[in-house]
């Protein structure tokens, strides 16, 4: 599918009209990974809990933190994208 988009000349207009999908989502993944790495380098193992009944430590701590950060980034992109829906698409 990607090759069809590239060779038919439809990829560039698609990227221009939907930058949040093509640039924002990979950026959100990388930014979330950076947050997890900085937390791990600064504070050691990532460990947190929700109340007394749910605890994330070991390998699940960084994974859950990455998922939460990624979801927050995607939610922010969604909110900002919804604010720009009134603008006309790029030519």
MILUMVO-182128 format. One record per residue (C-alpha): residue in three letters; chain; x negated, y negated, z negated. Coordinates in nm, 3 decimals. Example, Ala and Ser with C-alpha at 12.3 -4.5 7.8 and 13.67 -1.06 7.14 Angstrom:
+------+------+---------+---------+---------+
! code ! unit !    east !   north !      up !
+------+------+---------+---------+---------+
!  ala !    A !  -1.230 !   0.450 !  -0.780 !
!  ser !    A !  -1.367 !   0.106 !  -0.714 !
+------+------+---------+---------+---------+
// end
This chain:
+------+------+---------+---------+---------+
! code ! unit !    east !   north !      up !
+------+------+---------+---------+---------+
!  unk !    A !   0.000 !   0.000 !   0.000 !
!  unk !    A !  -0.282 !  -0.240 !  -0.085 !
!  unk !    A !  -0.446 !  -0.177 !   0.252 !
!  unk !    A !  -0.121 !  -0.249 !   0.432 !
!  unk !    A !  -0.090 !  -0.581 !   0.249 !
!  unk !    A !  -0.450 !  -0.678 !   0.324 !
!  unk !    A !  -0.448 !  -0.592 !   0.693 !
!  unk !    A !  -0.102 !  -0.730 !   0.764 !
!  unk !    A !  -0.194 !  -1.071 !   0.619 !
!  unk !    A !   0.078 !  -1.060 !   0.352 !
!  unk !    A !  -0.151 !  -1.041 !   0.049 !
!  unk !    A !  -0.264 !  -1.405 !   0.039 !
!  unk !    A !   0.089 !  -1.554 !   0.044 !
!  unk !    A !   0.194 !  -1.299 !  -0.218 !
!  unk !    A !  -0.095 !  -1.400 !  -0.447 !
!  unk !    A !  -0.023 !  -1.769 !  -0.390 !
!  unk !    A !   0.349 !  -1.734 !  -0.464 !
!  unk !    A !   0.305 !  -1.502 !  -0.765 !
!  unk !    A !  -0.024 !  -1.593 !  -0.937 !
!  unk !    A !   0.097 !  -1.483 !  -1.280 !
!  unk !    A !   0.140 !  -1.127 !  -1.159 !
!  unk !    A !  -0.189 !  -1.101 !  -0.968 !
!  unk !    A !  -0.416 !  -1.311 !  -1.188 !
!  unk !    A !  -0.238 !  -1.345 !  -1.522 !
!  unk !    A !  -0.180 !  -0.980 !  -1.607 !
!  unk !    A !  -0.543 !  -0.870 !  -1.552 !
!  unk !    A !  -0.655 !  -1.180 !  -1.742 !
!  unk !    A !  -0.425 !  -1.084 !  -2.030 !
!  unk !    A !  -0.580 !  -0.736 !  -2.045 !
!  unk !    A !  -0.932 !  -0.876 !  -2.051 !
!  unk !    A !  -0.847 !  -1.143 !  -2.306 !
!  unk !    A !  -0.683 !  -0.885 !  -2.532 !
!  unk !    A !  -0.990 !  -0.664 !  -2.504 !
!  unk !    A !  -1.208 !  -0.963 !  -2.596 !
!  unk !    A !  -0.997 !  -1.032 !  -2.906 !
!  unk !    A !  -1.033 !  -0.670 !  -3.018 !
!  unk !    A !  -1.410 !  -0.676 !  -2.959 !
!  unk !    A !  -1.457 !  -1.002 !  -3.149 !
!  unk !    A !  -1.250 !  -0.873 !  -3.441 !
!  unk !    A !  -1.445 !  -0.550 !  -3.448 !
!  unk !    A !  -1.783 !  -0.728 !  -3.428 !
!  unk !    A !  -1.687 !  -0.984 !  -3.692 !
!  unk !    A !  -1.500 !  -0.774 !  -3.945 !
!  unk !    A !  -1.605 !  -0.414 !  -3.877 !
!  unk !    A !  -1.339 !  -0.150 !  -3.826 !
!  unk !    A !  -0.999 !  -0.290 !  -3.741 !
!  unk !    A !  -0.754 !  -0.174 !  -4.007 !
!  unk !    A !  -0.413 !  -0.314 !  -4.091 !
!  unk !    A !  -0.076 !  -0.199 !  -4.212 !
!  unk !    A !   0.290 !  -0.289 !  -4.207 !
!  unk !    A !   0.427 !  -0.265 !  -4.557 !
!  unk !    A !   0.338 !   0.044 !  -4.757 !
!  unk !    A !   0.472 !   0.298 !  -4.512 !
!  unk !    A !   0.279 !   0.226 !  -4.189 !
!  unk !    A !  -0.097 !   0.197 !  -4.168 !
!  unk !    A !  -0.326 !   0.169 !  -3.866 !
!  unk !    A !  -0.690 !   0.260 !  -3.921 !
!  unk !    A !  -0.957 !   0.454 !  -3.738 !
!  unk !    A !  -0.900 !   0.463 !  -3.363 !
!  unk !    A !  -0.537 !   0.351 !  -3.383 !
!  unk !    A !  -0.625 !   0.008 !  -3.528 !
!  unk !    A !  -0.797 !  -0.136 !  -3.218 !
!  unk !    A !  -0.544 !   0.028 !  -2.986 !
!  unk !    A !  -0.244 !  -0.119 !  -3.165 !
!  unk !    A !  -0.418 !  -0.458 !  -3.192 !
!  unk !    A !  -0.487 !  -0.453 !  -2.815 !
!  unk !    A !  -0.122 !  -0.365 !  -2.743 !
!  unk !    A !   0.002 !  -0.648 !  -2.967 !
!  unk !    A !  -0.237 !  -0.901 !  -2.810 !
!  unk !    A !  -0.151 !  -0.785 !  -2.457 !
!  unk !    A !   0.223 !  -0.811 !  -2.530 !
!  unk !    A !   0.175 !  -1.162 !  -2.670 !
!  unk !    A !  -0.019 !  -1.272 !  -2.360 !
!  unk !    A !   0.241 !  -1.124 !  -2.125 !
!  unk !    A !   0.522 !  -1.288 !  -2.322 !
!  unk !    A !   0.343 !  -1.624 !  -2.294 !
!  unk !    A !   0.294 !  -1.577 !  -1.920 !
!  unk !    A !   0.662 !  -1.485 !  -1.886 !
!  unk !    A !   0.773 !  -1.796 !  -2.076 !
!  unk !    A !   0.545 !  -2.024 !  -1.872 !
!  unk !    A !   0.653 !  -1.858 !  -1.548 !
!  unk !    A !   1.019 !  -1.911 !  -1.639 !
!  unk !    A !   0.946 !  -2.281 !  -1.691 !
!  unk !    A !   0.804 !  -2.312 !  -1.339 !
!  unk !    A !   1.089 !  -2.130 !  -1.161 !
!  unk !    A !   1.245 !  -2.463 !  -1.062 !
!  unk !    A !   0.938 !  -2.559 !  -0.860 !
!  unk !    A !   0.936 !  -2.480 !  -0.486 !
!  unk !    A !   0.706 !  -2.194 !  -0.378 !
!  unk !    A !   0.365 !  -2.275 !  -0.236 !
!  unk !    A !   0.349 !  -2.299 !   0.143 !
+------+------+---------+---------+---------+
// end
